[in-house]
């Protein structure tokens, strides 16, 4: 007996929604059940920036070198080497400006406080939420721990609107960040907090009558397809019930969050007097960062933020770090920047280890600093990959979100633009199964093509960069 063909679009329209996905039926080609899983969690995108970079020769050592702290997350990250931002070179500047602005935008600076275009997180935001996010959310959460003050805010801000302006006010202290997330400003009015409102997110209630037809006696589907459709709808209902339960868990967790502990660090314009850098211990630095990381992760867990950026140390950061650095029970290094540099002021800062990097030498100090930065970045990522971050589809926030991790330079010396703006470290999460993870890949491509490939994988037709530039998608990074 011949099987009647059914137009997939017709059936999807008949079912009233594409968000539930459909199983592969004999009568049509359809999306897999994973589409339902994708649809039942919010779309999110965040940029994670760390200052000064990782020289590209050190990236080749993989998890045996400075990338070691990322190894526990290796299955959930795609680490990309040989990513090129040379197109962002601005004559007369250096990677602290050019590379920092290019991170997440792949564009040149447009003035000292404006990027050359939107960042990848904001492209995702404007595609999926063209009319704005649900009320009660922070539109874009921009925060971080940094001390370097300069004439370019692009050193520490890493989320940019479509016109290149900052997507949000920078929150640089735990108190500021807490108030931004849980305060009562107009766009975070507690009375409109979706956690306190009854949520009805069933995607099946609206199509129940149509589905009755397709599984009923007059259905054009065969018996096998009816059974598959019924099983598929049962799975979706299970996902929805899990999503509803998750909303209750989130509400209980986030209803009255604790106030953040006090920070003892100086911030604002007096944080880096005269650009000469500051003295800080590793304990103080980690304490400050982890306060911020915990709050930022809580904002995501509580669904107060779906887009934005978080910064761990600015581009060209100047600190004179002291303290014993341990990782996994072993001592990695004894930090004493000023003493080991035998200099004071700016010349005694860790910044200078990048300027004297030499691939033929041990570079012990630089290696220790880069390793420490990966430890702190991993700390934040792991907050989104624990039991507090599970979502209705059984994955964690880390797995479901598009999180892009990058920095400003592939070589800290300012004497070769090509070398300095090539080999810039990048890593991404899977964006709910859209991008390939679980490997270290030599992509050998421009950052703009990496970013546009990620956008395409997210189903976004818009792209970064000039309209007349040919798009070169990198299929190897797509799942």
C-alpha positions, 0 to 999 in steps of 0.5 A: 500500500502506497504511503501518502506524502504529507508536506512538512510545512503544512503539518507544522502549520496545522500543529500551530507551532514549530517549537515542539519539533516532530519525530521522523515520520514515514510520511515526511522529513521532520526535525528530530526530538532534540528540537523540542529539547532546544525549544524548551530552554531559553536562548542565551549568549554570554562573552567571557573575557580574560586579559593579556591572552595566551601566546599561541605557542603555549596553546599547542601544549593543550591541557599539559600546559597553561590550559590545564584548568580547562581539562575538567570541562574539555567535553563541554568546550570547543577550544580553537587555535589559530584564530586571526583578528588581523583585520581589526588592526588599527595603525598606531594602536596595539592589541590591548586596544585592537584585539580587545575590541575585536574580541566577540565583534571581529571589528576595529575600534570605532573611537575609544569607547565604541566597538566597530559593530555588535558583539556576538551575544547581542546579535543572538539577543536581537534575533531571538528577542527583537521586541525585548526580553521578558519584563523583569530581566536585565537586558544585558548584564555587563560586569567584571573584575578589573583595575586597569583604567585608560581612555578606552572602555573597550579594554574591559567592556565586551558586550556591544549593541548593534551600533557598537555602543556598550550593551550595558553599564559596567558593574565592577563591584559585587554590590553594584552587580547585586543591585543590578541583578536583584534591585528594583530599577524599572527594568528589574521591577520585583513586582514584575519578576517572572519568578513570582508570576504564574507561568504557563509554558505549555506548547502542547495546549495550543495544539491539542485539537490538531494533534487529536486529528493526526493521531485519530481515525481520519489521520493521513498518517500510518499506524507506525507514524501515529505511534511515533507522534504519540510517543513524541508528544508524550516526551514533550509533555515530560519535558514541559513538566520538568520545565515547570518543576525547574521554575519552582526550584529556581523561584525557591533558590532565588527568591531571597538571595543573600547580599554579597560579601564586602569587597576591600578593593578600591574601584573606579578612577582611583583603582589604577592611579596614573596607570602605574598598576596596583599591588594585590595578593592572589588571595585578594584577587581570587576573592574579588573575582569569585564574588563577581563570578558567583553573582553573575552565575546566580543571575543566569541560574535565576533567569535574570540575565540571558545576555552580556559579558563578564571580564576577568582582568582588563586588556593590558591589565597592570597588577603586581601580584603576590602569593603562593599559587596552588592548583589541585594540591600542588604548588604551581608558582610563587607570585612576586611580580615586582620582586622578580621584575626588580622594578616598581610601578608599571614596569613591575607589573605582570603585564611586562611578562607578555612583552618579554615573551620568548618562545625559546625560553621557559617563560615561567612567570607568564605561564603561571599567570596564564594558568591562574587565569584559566583556573579563574575562568574555569571556576566561573564556567563550572558554576554553570555546570553543576546541579544548581544549573540543570535545566528541563532538557537534562543539560546544564546552563553551560551546555545550553548557552552559547558562551564564547571565551576569548582575549586580546592577543596571541602574542604580547609583544607589540612588534609584529601586528600579524603575530600579535593579532593571530593565534588568539585563544577562543573557546565556545560551548555547544549552544545546546548541541549546535556547535561541536565540543570535546576537542582542541581544533586548529581552525586557521580562520578569521575570527569574523568567520568563526563568529558568523559560523556560530551565528548561522548554527544558531539559525541567525541570518544576520552576520557580523562585518561588512555586507560586501565581505564574503562569508566563509563558514567553518563547517568543522565547528558545527555539530 
